Every structure is written in structure tokens, then in C-alpha cells.
């Protein structure tokens, strides 16, 4: 028998068991079981269904660490039945350190959150991203090789709760919310994801993601075992009722004329969707309500000769928009301004995607481009058609065709057609290509003719007088995207006659060559987790070959600890504008943002230097300064305050006299009363127009489609600022006078059968 002293000696001298080294999971596979009884989605993982679920573990850090072991553990339970994919996330953490609050939909991205990234077709060209924060507030994104589209809305159920060991979230994702290939067996590419914002914004993935691989979806894991599932509830009916009461100026030409009688309006609309299969659906809408309940943030356009683009917020056009995206913006859905009827078909059989859209628009915008300015006019009734076909190739590569046509009721039509492709040249390089042809058949006469001075070309008149002409546009880009060294070489062209009736191309008559490259450095210690050095050069020629713009620039950026990001650039430019040569213009740009705490995040951008006063006659170079700042304050778990300020000025370089100067103040204040109920108010002052607007709104959202809104908008203008001091008979200054007022409501309910 070994003595106690000998036993202790043996234990002391025995080698210690080494901790198992961490190994990231490259393209892991998870077999998902079918369950008979669905779990309750309440954030409590006590249902028997979860005991049958598959378990995903072994997450690795994506950033700032590179495929290293995460700071905290994450587990995911996965199962399915005939109608839903079920997920349960166990996010281990100190609950006191969590960043989470009661949020509205798509307002969770600065919180802790968990979700699934899902490529149901395995083409690596796009994916669903379905997330929830610790309280179950939802967020969803459609990611494509052109970026992230946050306008998509998917119907799914989620609930979460904080626990002593972190938080847990349950999700039920209906198969009817997803598009996937027809067939008995499904093999989906996926990863489970966790955002963990602390001193840095840590991100963890079940499938290990290589930092130097530009194809994100190519690295996803695999979900298998899902069989014999169908969308279910193929018919979606979305009726809506709207009502409003609006008052405008008695004399539109006189801001001080006061408000006239209120105009009352009520309307009903119906949108229907039918899922013919899991990869083919059709939608139609009659008398749709395409109004927005929140105004677009004002943009500074006082020195811009080109029309401004705004994001799409209307539900009918938000769904399936990735099919129509191309590098040359030939499909801009906000060009369907006031449709009375619209129908679209969307299909994704196997690796082929197609879309068709037909709309009758009552008041159609007309965009007239040129090299130095554009003009946006309000036209009449039109019928438009958009057709798109895209074939996925290996990994994220694809080839596609596009056709658009718009026919005006009073005469005139425009057609655009062409092809595009993305080709992979090894692991890190890719080639992007697009070529379009356009044909315009002008109306014989138009009331818009009086606004078209200066838009003629090649002997063509500016007026709509029955002329017909062809145009062309193209794009080619060779890009390298790797861990350390990246480059991008782009060539664009648009002929003087090129127009996109259903798109948003504001410039033509030009050729552009743009080059840039960057170098990334990833220090293992210090205040930064990444440094980047960037440089580039651009040249622009007229279609005839005369150079009119060239510039070179150099800059850098850094991702710092404390969730701080900064960047800076300087450059020089030579330009010929409206026949005036301007050489040696110097400019600078700076940007910074931080989300260092749960309470406050903020950021700002500033740019300035030598800038052309484009509406001066002749155009001259002045000194400019532009500032854009924003912040998000979260005083409580239900209150969010988002102030912003935009400032812009341009002064004469010699005298200091201003060509223009002004600012725009905007604040959005929102209180989440409950999971579905919220109240918000937007206050904005536009110093360029001297206008004040206030927009309160009460919202109830049972889900992404069943909603109730009630709100108002009111606008005032400062007459003393716009006209100089004005006085009434008693001698008092006029100050702010009302120019508009509206009350409105909207009720929309989703029926599924």
C-alpha cells in the first residue's frame, strides 16, 4: 500500500493535463431533427422539444480576434416540424454587462443579439440574416454581394429573457417566410452568429470565418436533415385603410397667407401574395397605399446640380429587390411614384432567379441627366415593366440579363436592356461587368418642354419633339479583396444619349477611370485592432475624349478599442466645370464614431477645402466646410433619443463673403411602451429653407405587416428669415407662420390562408 506521503509526491511530480487547444470549425455540418410537438416561444427552454433538438457549439471569434476562442460561450438548439424552423440560443454571459433594451423592429443592432445567417440555395450570392436581442426584439437583413439590405421584413416569432447566466432567445421561423428550392430534401448553408459589444464589438460564428476570404457565404456551415417541408399558408392578403385631413396655404406663392380649409380623404387598398411553391411567388396590389409615416431626413442640396436619391421604404417594393440590383442603377423603385396598380412575380428555381414587375403610375417622375447637372420633372401617367434574369455560377459568381420599359400615356417611351456578370478569378480576385443600351422615343409635344433648356446634345433639341435616339452605358471592375492587400480598378461610361426611365442615373456624357488600393495591419497589442492605409487616383473624360476632372488622394483608418472607428483622407483635384478650368483644388475628409457605452453612441463626419460654387456665374472656387453629426442616447431601456446636425457653408476664398451657409437640425425621440406599442416624435429645422416641422406618431405593430399608425405632420416657415422683417398693422414681427398641417391614420392587417 502506497503511503500518503508517497501519493502526494506522485501527484506533485505528475505532468498537468494540458487544456485542449481551441480549433475553429470549418464548414461544420449539423443534422436537424424533425419534432412532433412544437415548443412554446416564450424564452423559457423547458419544452420537451428542445431535448430532441440538435445542438450547435464550438463558436469562434470573427473579429476583432481572428478565429480564436470567444470570450463567452454560445449554444444553439435547432429543430423543425412541418411549418417552422425552431432555434433556441443560450448566450452565456454576465447579465449585468448586457447591452439590451426594449426596441422596435430593426433597432437592435447596437445591442447584444443572436441569430442565424441562412443561404437556402447554397449559391453564396445572398443570404437571410434573422436576429433578436435578449428581450426578443427582432431584426432582419438580406445580404447580397453588393451589401446589406435592411428594408426586408420577414415574418417570424421570437422571445427572449435574461437569466442568471446571461440570456436565452427562442425563435420560430415559418417556412412560408423563406424562399428555398423545391424538392423533398433540403441542404442549407448556414451559420449561427452572436454580436457581443463590450470594449470592442466582438462577433462570434458557429462556422469559422476566414478574415482573408472575401466570399462570406462560401464559408458557411451546413444544415441537413430537413425533409418534406412546404411553405404552408400560400395566400397572403393585406388589406389597408387610410384616412387623412390636410390643410395647405391659401396662396401657395405666399407663405404668409395662412392655412385654407382642411381636405379630408379616405381610401382602401388590397395587396395579395400567393406562393405557388417554395421558390415561386406572385404579388399584386390595387390602389396601394405607398405613403410613408416618417419623412426622409433632409439632405443638403444647395450646391448640388444633381437630383438626390432616397431609400425605398414602401413594403410592396421592399420584397425581392435584390433580384433587380445591378451596378448601374437601372431600377429605382421610387420612380414608381403613385401607382394605381402593380403586380410582380419572383422565382428562384435552383440556381436561377427571375423577377418581373408591372406598374401603372399616375404621376411619373422624369429624370433628365447630363454631364454637369440633372433635372427631375413631374410627368404624367405611365405603364412600366421590369424583367430580370440571373443565373448563379460557382460560389458567388453569376450572369444576368435586364430589361426595362416605360410607356407614357401622352406619348413617349424609354427602353433599357443589357447584361451583367460577376466572375471569380481565384480566391481573392473578381471581375464585375455590366453593359446596357437605352432607346428613347420622345413624345411629339410635352408641357415639360419649358424646363428643358440646356439639355440638348449632338444636335438634338432639348424639347420633347418626337426625336428617337440610342445610348449606352457600361461598367467593368477588377477587384482584389484579401487580408492585407486590396485593390479596385473601375471603368465606367455613359454616352450623351443614355437614359434610364425606371432607374436613377443622373450623369451621362462621361468616361471614368477610378483606381484605389489599401493595406491592412492587425496589431496584437496596443489601442488599435486594425490599421488601414488607402490611396487612389481618378480621371474623367467627356464622351468625346476631353479630360474634365482628375484627382489623387491618400488616407487611412483605424479600428480602436472602445468601439471607436476613425478615418481621414486628403487629396487634390483639377476640374473643368462649365468651361472654367480650376486647378490645384485641395480637400480633406474626416470621420469618427464610437459606441463605447450602452447609454450613448455618437459620430461625426467633416469635409472641406477648395470647392466650386457651381451656381455662380461664372463658377468660382471657394472654401467649404461641411459637418454631419449624430448621436443615440438611451436613458432608459425604453427611451431612445437620436439628435443630428448638418452644417454646410461655402465662402469666397478672397473676400470671405458667403455663397451659402446653413444647417439642418433633426431629433427623433421614441418611447417603446410595450412590445408592439410605441410613440415617437420627429422635430426638424431646415436653416436653408427656414422651415420647422413636427411629426408625432403612435404605432402598434403586431408583426411586420399587421400595423396601426396614427399621427400628424405640421410645418411652419420663418417669414422674418425668408423675407426680412415683416410686421402686422400693430408693428409686431411675423416670425413663424404655418404652411402645412396633416392628420392621418393607417390600419393594415395580414390574413394568411
C-alpha positions in Angstrom: 0.0 0.0 0.0 1.4 3.4 -1.0 1.8 5.8 1.9 0.0 9.1 2.0 3.4 11.0 1.6 4.3 8.9 -1.5 0.9 9.5 -3.0 1.3 13.3 -2.6 4.8 13.1 -4.1 3.5 11.3 -7.1 0.7 13.8 -7.6 3.1 16.7 -7.3 5.5 15.4 -9.8 2.9 14.1 -12.4 2.5 16.3 -15.5 -0.5 18.6 -15.5 -3.2 17.7 -18.1 -2.9 20.3 -20.9 -6.0 22.2 -21.8 -7.4 21.1 -25.1 -6.3 23.5 -27.8 -9.0 25.5 -29.5 -9.8 24.5 -33.0 -12.2 26.6 -35.2 -14.9 24.7 -37.0 -14.5 25.0 -40.8 -17.8 24.4 -42.6 -19.4 22.3 -39.9 -22.4 20.1 -40.5 -25.5 19.9 -38.3 -28.2 17.3 -38.8 -31.6 18.9 -37.8 -34.2 16.5 -36.4 -38.0 16.7 -37.0 -40.1 17.1 -33.9 -43.8 16.3 -33.4 -44.7 18.8 -30.7 -43.8 22.5 -31.3 -42.1 24.4 -28.4 -43.7 27.5 -26.9 -41.8 30.6 -28.0 -41.7 32.3 -24.6 -37.9 32.4 -23.8 -38.1 29.5 -21.4 -36.4 26.4 -22.6 -38.5 23.9 -20.6 -40.3 22.3 -23.6 -39.7 18.6 -24.3 -39.0 19.5 -28.0 -35.6 21.1 -27.0 -34.5 17.7 -25.6 -34.8 16.3 -29.1 -33.1 19.2 -30.8 -29.6 19.2 -32.4 -27.0 21.3 -30.5 -24.5 23.6 -32.2 -21.5 24.7 -30.1 -17.8 25.5 -30.8 -18.2 29.1 -31.9 -15.1 31.0 -32.9 -14.4 34.8 -32.9 -14.6 36.5 -36.3 -13.5 40.0 -35.1 -11.5 41.6 -33.6 -9.9 38.2 -33.0 -9.3 36.0 -36.0 -10.8 32.5 -35.5 -9.8 32.4 -31.8 -11.8 31.2 -28.8 -14.6 33.6 -27.9 -14.8 35.5 -24.6 -18.1 33.8 -23.8 -19.8 30.5 -24.7 -22.8 30.2 -27.0 -25.1 27.2 -27.6 -27.8 26.8 -30.2 -30.6 24.2 -30.3 -32.2 23.5 -33.7 -35.2 21.5 -34.7 -38.1 21.7 -37.3 -41.6 20.5 -38.0 -43.9 20.8 -41.0 -44.3 24.5 -40.7 -41.3 26.1 -38.8 -37.6 26.0 -38.2 -37.0 26.4 -34.4 -34.0 27.9 -32.8 -33.0 28.4 -29.2 -29.9 30.4 -28.2 -28.2 30.1 -24.9 -25.9 33.1 -24.6 -23.7 32.7 -21.6 -22.5 36.0 -20.0 -22.7 38.3 -17.0 -26.2 39.7 -17.3 -25.1 42.9 -15.7 -22.8 43.6 -18.7 -25.5 43.1 -21.3 -26.4 45.9 -23.7 -30.1 45.3 -24.4 -33.4 47.2 -24.2 -36.9 47.1 -25.5 -36.7 48.0 -29.1 -38.8 48.4 -32.2 -38.1 46.2 -35.2 -34.6 46.6 -36.8 -33.4 48.9 -34.0 -31.4 46.1 -32.2 -28.0 46.3 -34.0 -26.1 48.2 -31.2 -27.5 45.7 -28.6 -26.3 42.2 -27.7 -28.0 39.9 -30.2 -28.0 36.4 -31.7 -29.3 35.0 -34.9 -28.9 32.8 -38.0 -27.4 33.6 -41.3 -29.0 31.4 -43.9 -28.3 30.7 -47.6 -31.1 28.4 -48.5 -29.9 28.0 -52.2 -26.2 27.5 -51.5 -25.3 29.9 -54.2 -23.2 32.3 -52.0 -24.9 35.2 -53.8 -27.3 36.3 -51.0 -28.5 35.2 -47.5 -31.1 35.9 -44.9 -29.9 37.3 -41.6 -32.5 36.8 -38.8 -31.7 38.1 -35.3 -33.2 39.0 -32.0 -31.8 40.8 -28.9 -32.0 39.5 -25.3 -35.7 40.7 -25.0 -36.7 39.1 -28.3 -36.9 42.4 -30.3 -36.4 41.5 -33.9 -34.0 42.5 -36.7 -33.7 41.1 -40.2 -31.4 41.8 -43.2 -31.0 40.5 -46.7 -27.2 40.4 -47.5 -26.0 40.3 -51.1 -22.6 40.7 -52.8 -23.5 44.4 -53.0 -24.1 45.0 -49.3 -26.8 44.6 -46.7 -30.5 45.5 -47.4 -32.3 46.3 -44.1 -35.6 47.1 -45.8 -36.6 43.4 -45.9 -39.2 42.3 -43.4 -39.7 38.6 -42.6 -42.5 37.2 -40.5 -41.1 35.2 -37.6 -41.7 34.8 -33.9 -39.2 35.4 -31.2 -39.0 35.8 -27.4 -36.1 36.3 -25.1 -35.3 36.8 -21.4 -32.3 37.5 -19.1 -31.1 34.7 -16.9 -28.6 34.4 -14.1 -26.0 33.1 -16.6 -26.7 35.5 -19.5 -29.7 35.4 -21.7 -31.7 33.0 -23.9 -33.7 33.6 -27.1 -36.3 31.3 -28.8 -37.3 31.7 -32.5 -39.9 30.1 -34.8 -39.2 30.9 -38.4 -42.1 29.9 -40.7 -41.0 28.2 -43.9 -43.6 30.5 -45.6 -41.2 33.4 -44.8 -38.3 31.8 -46.7 -37.6 31.0 -50.3 -35.9 27.7 -50.9 -35.5 25.1 -53.6 -38.4 22.8 -54.4 -37.6 19.2 -53.5 -38.0 16.6 -50.8 -34.6 17.1 -49.2 -33.2 20.5 -48.2 -29.5 21.2 -47.7 -29.0 24.7 -46.5 -25.8 26.7 -45.9 -25.9 28.5 -42.5 -24.1 29.8 -39.5 -25.3 30.9 -36.1 -24.0 34.4 -35.1 -23.6 36.4 -31.9 -22.8 40.1 -31.6 -21.2 40.8 -28.2 -20.5 44.6 -27.9 -18.2 45.4 -25.0 -14.8 47.3 -25.0 -14.7 46.1 -28.6 -17.5 44.8 -30.8 -16.8 41.1 -30.6 -18.5 38.8 -33.2 -18.8 35.0 -33.0 -19.7 32.5 -35.6 -20.5 28.7 -35.4 -18.9 28.3 -38.8 -15.3 29.7 -38.7 -14.9 32.7 -41.0 -11.5 33.4 -42.6 -10.7 37.1 -42.5 -8.9 37.0 -45.8 -11.6 35.2 -47.7 -13.9 37.8 -49.5 -16.7 35.3 -50.1 -18.5 35.2 -46.7 -21.4 32.8 -47.7 -18.8 30.4 -49.2 -17.7 29.6 -45.6 -21.0 28.8 -44.0 -21.7 25.5 -42.4 -24.4 23.0 -43.5 -27.9 22.3 -42.1 -29.1 18.9 -43.3 -31.9 16.5 -42.4 -34.8 19.0 -43.3 -37.2 17.0 -45.5 -40.7 17.3 -46.9 -41.3 20.8 -45.8 -43.6 23.2 -47.7 -44.3 26.9 -47.3 -47.8 26.5 -45.9 -50.4 29.3 -45.9 -49.7 30.1 -49.6 -52.2 33.0 -49.7 -51.3 36.3 -48.1 -54.0 39.1 -48.0 -53.0 42.5 -46.8 -55.9 45.0 -46.8 -55.3 48.5 -45.6 -57.5 51.5 -44.8 -56.0 55.0 -44.6 -57.5 58.4 -43.8 -56.1 61.9 -43.6 -57.1 65.5 -43.2 -54.7 68.0 -44.7 -54.5 71.8 -44.8 -52.4 73.9 -47.1 -51.6 77.5 -47.9 -54.5 79.7 -49.2 -52.0 81.1 -51.6 -49.1 78.6 -52.4 -46.9 81.5 -53.6 -47.3 83.4 -50.3 -46.0 81.6 -47.1 -47.8 84.2 -45.0 -51.3 83.7 -46.5 -52.4 81.2 -43.8 -53.9 77.8 -44.0 -57.0 77.0 -46.0 -59.9 74.6 -45.3 -58.9 71.1 -44.3 -59.3 68.5 -47.1 -60.5 65.1 -45.9 -59.5 61.9 -47.7 -60.1 58.2 -47.0 -59.0 55.2 -49.1 -58.7 51.4 -49.1 -56.2 49.2 -50.8 -55.5 45.5 -51.1 -52.3 43.7 -51.6 -52.3 39.9 -52.2 -49.4 37.4 -52.4 -49.6 33.8 -53.5 -46.8 31.3 -53.0 -47.1 28.8 -55.9 -44.2 26.9 -54.4 -41.3 27.5 -52.0 -39.4 29.2 -54.8 -42.1 31.0 -56.9 -44.5 33.7 -55.7 -46.7 36.4 -57.2 -47.9 39.7 -55.7 -50.5 42.2 -56.8 -51.7 45.4 -55.3 -54.7 47.5 -56.2 -54.9 51.2 -55.2 -51.9 50.7 -52.9 -51.1 52.9 -50.1 -47.5 53.8 -50.7 -47.4 56.7 -48.2 -44.6 57.0 -45.7 -45.3 57.5 -42.0 -41.8 59.0 -41.5 -40.2 61.7 -43.6 -36.9 61.3 -45.3 -34.1 63.1 -43.5 -33.4 66.4 -45.2 -30.3 66.5 -47.4 -28.1 69.5 -48.2 -28.6 70.2 -51.9 -27.9 73.9 -52.1 -24.7 73.4 -54.2 -25.6 70.2 -55.9 -26.7 70.3 -59.6 -27.8 66.7 -59.5 -31.1 65.1 -58.2 -30.9 63.4 -54.8 -31.6 59.7 -54.2 -33.7 58.5 -51.3 -34.0 55.0 -49.8 -37.1 52.8 -50.5 -39.4 52.4 -47.5 -42.6 51.0 -49.1 -43.4 47.4 -48.3 -44.5 46.2 -51.8 -41.2 47.3 -53.4 -39.0 46.2 -50.5 -39.6 42.5 -51.0 -37.4 40.7 -53.5 -35.5 43.9 -54.5 -32.1 42.0 -54.5 -33.1 40.4 -57.8 -33.2 43.8 -59.6 -30.0 45.2 -58.2 -27.2 46.0 -60.7 -24.1 48.2 -60.5 -25.7 50.7 -62.9 -28.9 51.8 -61.2 -31.4 51.0 -63.9 -34.2 50.0 -61.5 -35.0 52.6 -58.8 -38.4 51.7 -57.4 -39.1 55.2 -56.1 -39.5 56.1 -59.8 -42.9 54.4 -59.4 -44.2 57.4 -57.7 -48.0 57.0 -57.4 -49.1 53.6 -58.8 -52.7 52.7 -59.1 -51.9 49.0 -59.8 -48.8 46.9 -59.6 -48.0 43.2 -60.0 -44.8 41.2 -59.7 -43.6 37.7 -60.0 -40.4 36.4 -58.2 -38.9 33.0 -58.7 -35.7 31.2 -57.6 -35.7 27.7 -59.1 -32.5 26.1 -58.2 -29.6 28.5 -59.1 -31.8 30.7 -61.3 -33.5 33.8 -60.1 -36.0 35.9 -62.1 -38.3 38.8 -61.4 -41.0 40.6 -63.4 -42.7 43.9 -62.3 -45.5 45.7 -64.0 -46.9 49.0 -62.6 -49.3 51.7 -63.8 -48.2 55.0 -62.3 -50.4 58.1 -62.2 -47.8 60.8 -61.7 -44.4 59.6 -63.0 -41.1 61.4 -62.4 -38.9 62.1 -65.4 -35.2 62.3 -64.8 -33.1 64.1 -67.5 -29.3 63.5 -67.0 -26.3 65.4 -68.4 -22.6 65.6 -67.6 -22.8 68.7 -65.3 -26.3 68.6 -64.0 -29.6 66.7 -64.0 -33.3 67.7 -63.9 -36.1 65.9 -62.2 -39.6 66.8 -63.6 -43.1 65.6 -62.8 -44.6 63.7 -65.7 -48.0 62.1 -66.3 -49.5 58.6 -66.4 -47.3 55.7 -67.5 -47.1 52.0 -67.7 -43.7 50.4 -66.7 -42.3 46.9 -67.0 -39.1 45.5 -65.5 -37.8 42.0 -66.2 -34.7 40.4 -64.7 -33.0 37.0 -65.0 -29.9 36.0 -63.0 -28.1 32.6 -63.1 -25.8 31.7 -60.2 -22.5 30.1 -61.1 -19.8 28.7 -58.8 -19.6 30.3 -55.4 -20.8 33.9 -55.6 -20.3 34.3 -59.4 -23.4 34.9 -61.6 -24.5 36.1 -65.0 -27.7 38.1 -65.6 -30.0 39.9 -68.1 -32.1 43.0 -67.5 -34.9 44.7 -69.5 -37.0 47.7 -68.6 -39.6 49.8 -70.5 -41.7 52.8 -69.6 -44.5 54.0 -71.9 -46.2 57.3 -71.2 -50.0 57.7 -71.9 -49.5 61.1 -73.6 -46.7 59.7 -75.8 -43.1 58.9 -75.5 -41.3 55.8 -74.2 -37.9 54.6 -72.9 -36.3 51.2 -73.0 -33.2 49.8 -71.4 -31.7 46.3 -71.8 -28.4 44.6 -71.2 -26.3 42.1 -69.3 -24.1 41.9 -66.2 -21.8 39.3 -64.6 -19.6 38.6 -61.7 -16.6 36.3 -62.4 -14.2 34.8 -59.9 -10.5 34.9 -60.7 -9.1 32.8 -58.0 -9.8 33.1 -54.3 -9.3 36.9 -53.9 -9.9 38.5 -57.3 -13.1 39.0 -59.1 -14.3 40.8 -62.3 -17.6 42.7 -62.3 -19.1 43.6 -65.7 -22.2 45.3 -67.0 -23.3 46.8 -70.3 -26.6 48.5 -71.1 -28.3 50.0 -74.1 -31.1 52.5 -74.0 -33.6 53.8 -76.6 -35.7 56.9 -76.1 -38.7 57.7 -78.3 -39.8 61.2 -77.3 -43.3 62.5 -77.3 -44.2 64.9 -80.1 -45.0 67.6 -77.5 -45.0 67.9 -73.7 -45.9 70.6 -71.1 -42.4 69.8 -69.7 -40.6 71.4 -72.6 -40.3 74.8 -70.9 -38.0 73.4 -68.2 -35.5 71.6 -70.5 -33.2 74.5 -71.6 -29.6 73.3 -71.8 -30.2 69.6 -72.1 -29.6 69.1 -75.8 -26.7 67.0 -77.2 -25.2 66.1 -80.6 -27.6 68.3 -82.5 -30.6 67.0 -80.6 -33.0 69.5 -79.2 -33.8 69.7 -75.5 -37.6 69.6 -76.1 -39.8 66.5 -76.4 -40.4 66.8 -80.1 -40.6 63.2 -81.4 -36.8 62.5 -81.7 -35.5 59.0 -81.3 -32.0 58.0 -80.2 -29.9 55.2 -78.7 -27.5 55.4 -75.8 -25.2 53.1 -74.0 -23.6 52.6 -70.5 -21.1 50.2 -69.1 -19.1 49.2 -66.1 -16.0 47.0 -65.6 -14.2 46.4 -62.3 -11.2 44.3 -61.4 -11.1 43.9 -57.6 -8.9 42.1 -55.0 -10.2 41.5 -51.5 -7.8 39.8 -49.2 -6.5 40.0 -45.6 -3.6 42.5 -46.2 -3.5 44.0 -49.7 -6.6 45.0 -51.7 -7.2 47.0 -54.9 -10.0 48.1 -57.1 -9.8 49.4 -60.7 -13.2 50.6 -62.2 -14.1 51.9 -65.6 -17.5 53.5 -66.2 -19.0 55.0 -69.3 -22.3 56.7 -70.2 -23.0 58.1 -73.7 -24.7 61.5 -74.0 -27.9 59.9 -75.1 -28.1 57.3 -72.3 -31.2 57.5 -70.0 -32.8 55.1 -67.6 -36.6 55.8 -67.4 -37.1 53.4 -64.5 -33.7 54.0 -62.9 -31.6 56.7 -61.3 -28.6 57.7 -63.4 -28.1 61.4 -63.0 -25.0 61.9 -65.2 -24.1 60.9 -68.8 -21.6 62.0 -71.5 -18.6 60.8 -69.5 -16.0 58.1 -69.1 -14.4 57.4 -65.7 -11.4 55.5 -64.5 -11.1 55.0 -60.8 -8.3 53.2 -59.0 -7.6 52.6 -55.4 -5.7 50.2 -53.1 -5.4 49.6 -49.4 -3.1 47.8 -46.9 -4.4 46.3 -43.7 -2.4 45.7 -40.5 -3.7 43.8 -37.5 -1.7 44.5 -34.3 -1.8 42.0 -31.5 -1.4 44.7 -28.8 -2.0 48.4 -28.4 -5.0 50.6 -28.8 -6.0 49.5 -32.3 -7.2 46.2 -33.6 -6.8 47.2 -37.3 -5.0 49.9 -39.2 -5.5 50.7 -42.9 -3.7 52.8 -45.4 -5.6 53.8 -48.6 -4.7 55.7 -51.7 -6.3 56.3 -55.1 -6.5 58.3 -58.3 -9.5 59.1 -60.6 -9.8 60.6 -64.1 -12.9 61.6 -66.0 -13.3 62.4 -69.7 -16.2 63.6 -71.8 -17.6 61.1 -74.3 -15.6 62.9 -77.0 -12.3 62.3 -75.0 -11.7 65.7 -73.3 -10.4 65.3 -69.8 -12.5 67.4 -67.3 -11.7 66.0 -63.9 -8.7 64.3 -62.2 -7.8 63.8 -58.6 -5.4 61.9 -56.4 -5.9 61.1 -52.7 -4.4 59.3 -49.7 -5.9 58.4 -46.4 -6.1 56.0 -43.5 -8.4 54.5 -40.9 -8.2 52.7 -37.6 -10.5 50.5 -35.6 -9.7 51.3 -32.0 -10.6 49.7 -28.7 -13.7 51.1 -27.0 -15.6 50.6 -30.3 -14.0 53.7 -31.8 -13.5 54.0 -35.5 -11.7 56.9 -37.2 -10.6 57.7 -40.8 -9.0 60.6 -42.6 -8.1 61.5 -46.2 -6.6 64.4 -48.1 -6.5 65.0 -51.9 -6.0 67.4 -54.8 -8.2 67.9 -57.8 -8.2 69.6 -61.2 -11.5 70.2 -62.8 -13.1 71.9 -65.8 -16.7 73.0 -65.0 -19.0 74.9 -67.3 -15.9 75.8 -69.4 -13.9 77.2 -66.4 -10.6 75.4 -65.6 -9.9 75.0 -61.9 -6.6 73.6 -60.9 -4.9 72.6 -57.6 -8.0 72.3 -55.6 -7.2 70.7 -52.2 -9.7 68.9 -50.0 -9.8 66.8 -46.8 -12.3 64.4 -45.2 -12.6 63.1 -41.6 -14.9 60.6 -39.9 -15.2 59.2 -36.4 -17.8 57.2 -34.5 -18.0 55.3 -31.2 -20.4 53.1 -29.3 -18.3 52.9 -26.1 -21.3 52.6 -23.8 -24.9 51.3 -23.6 -26.1 54.8 -22.7 -24.5 56.8 -25.6 -23.1 56.3 -29.1 -22.2 59.1 -31.4 -20.3 60.0 -34.5 -19.5 62.7 -37.0 -18.1 63.5 -40.4 -16.4 66.6 -41.7 -15.1 67.5 -45.1 -13.9 70.7 -46.7 -11.2 72.6 -48.6 -11.4 74.1 -52.1 -14.9 73.6 -53.6 -16.6 75.0 -56.7 -19.6 77.4 -56.3 -21.5 75.6 -59.1 -24.4 78.1 -59.4 -22.2 81.2 -59.5 -21.8 82.8 -63.0 -19.1 82.1 -63.8 -18.4 79.2 -61.4 -15.6 80.1 -59.0 -13.6 78.2 -56.4 -14.4 78.9 -52.7 -13.5 77.5 -49.3 -16.0 75.0 -48.0 -16.8 73.3 -44.6 -19.3 70.6 -44.1 -20.1 68.9 -40.8 -22.5 66.0 -40.2 -23.0 64.8 -36.6 -25.4 62.3 -35.0 -25.9 60.6 -31.6 -28.1 57.9 -30.0 -28.9 58.3 -26.3 -30.6 55.5 -24.3 -31.5 57.0 -20.9 -33.8 54.0 -20.1 -34.5 50.6 -21.6 -37.5 52.1 -23.5 -36.4 55.6 -24.4 -34.2 56.4 -27.4 -33.2 60.0 -28.4 -31.5 60.5 -31.8 -30.3 64.1 -32.5 -28.4 65.1 -35.6 -27.0 68.2 -37.1 -25.8 69.0 -40.6 -23.9 72.2 -41.4 -22.6 73.4 -44.8 -21.0 76.6 -46.0 -19.1 77.9 -49.0 -17.2 81.2 -48.9 -15.3 83.3 -51.4 -11.6 82.5 -51.0 -10.5 86.1 -51.2 -13.3 88.2 -49.6 -14.7 85.6 -47.2 -18.2 86.5 -48.4 -20.6 83.5 -48.2 -22.1 81.9 -51.3 -24.3 80.0 -48.9 -24.4 78.9 -45.2 -26.9 76.9 -43.2 -27.6 73.9 -41.1 -30.3 71.3 -40.5 -31.3 70.2 -37.0 -33.2 67.0 -36.6 -34.2 65.0 -33.5 -36.1 61.7 -33.3 -37.4 60.7 -29.9 -39.0 57.3 -29.4 -40.5 55.6 -26.4 -41.3 51.8 -26.6 -44.5 51.5 -24.5 -44.7 47.7 -25.0 -43.5 45.0 -27.3 -45.9 46.2 -30.0 -46.8 49.8 -29.0 -44.5 52.8 -29.4 -44.7 56.5 -29.7 -42.2 58.8 -31.4 -41.9 62.5 -32.5 -39.6 64.0 -35.1 -38.6 67.7 -34.9 -36.6 69.2 -37.7 -35.5 72.7 -38.5 -34.1 73.4 -42.0 -31.9 76.5 -41.8 -31.7 76.7 -45.6 -35.4 76.9 -46.1 -36.1 78.4 -42.7 -38.7 75.7 -42.1 -39.7 73.9 -38.9 -41.6 70.6 -38.9 -43.0 68.4 -36.1 -44.2 64.8 -36.7 -45.7 62.9 -33.8 -46.7 59.2 -34.4 -48.3 56.4 -32.4 -47.6 52.9 -33.7 -48.9 49.5 -32.9 -47.1 46.6 -34.7 -48.5 43.1 -34.0 -45.9 41.9 -36.6 -44.1 43.3 -39.6 -47.3 43.5 -41.6 -50.2 43.9 -39.1 -49.9 47.6 -38.1 -51.8 50.6 -36.9 -50.5 54.2 -37.2 -52.0 57.5 -36.1 -50.1 60.7 -36.4 -49.8 64.2 -37.8 -47.3 66.5 -39.5 -47.1 70.2 -39.2 -44.9 72.7 -40.9 -44.0 76.4 -40.3 -41.8 78.8 -42.1 -39.9 81.8 -40.6 -41.2 84.7 -42.6 -38.7 87.1 -40.9 -35.8 85.0 -42.2 -37.2 84.3 -45.7 -38.4 87.8 -46.5 -36.7 90.0 -43.9 -38.8 91.5 -41.0 -42.5 91.7 -41.8 -44.9 93.4 -39.5 -48.6 93.3 -38.9 -50.6 96.6 -38.6 -49.7 96.7 -34.9 -46.0 96.6 -35.8 -45.2 93.1 -34.5 -42.8 90.8 -36.3 -44.4 87.9 -38.1 -42.0 85.1 -37.1 -43.1 81.5 -37.8 -46.3 81.1 -39.8 -47.9 77.7 -40.5 -47.6 76.4 -44.1 -49.0 72.8 -43.8 -50.8 70.5 -41.4 -52.0 66.9 -41.7 -53.6 64.3 -39.6 -53.6 60.7 -40.7 -54.1 57.1 -39.7 -53.4 53.7 -41.3 -54.8 50.3 -40.4 -53.3 47.2 -42.1 -53.9 43.6 -41.2 -52.3 40.4 -42.6 -54.6 37.4 -43.3 -52.9 34.1 -44.2 -54.6 31.0 -45.5 
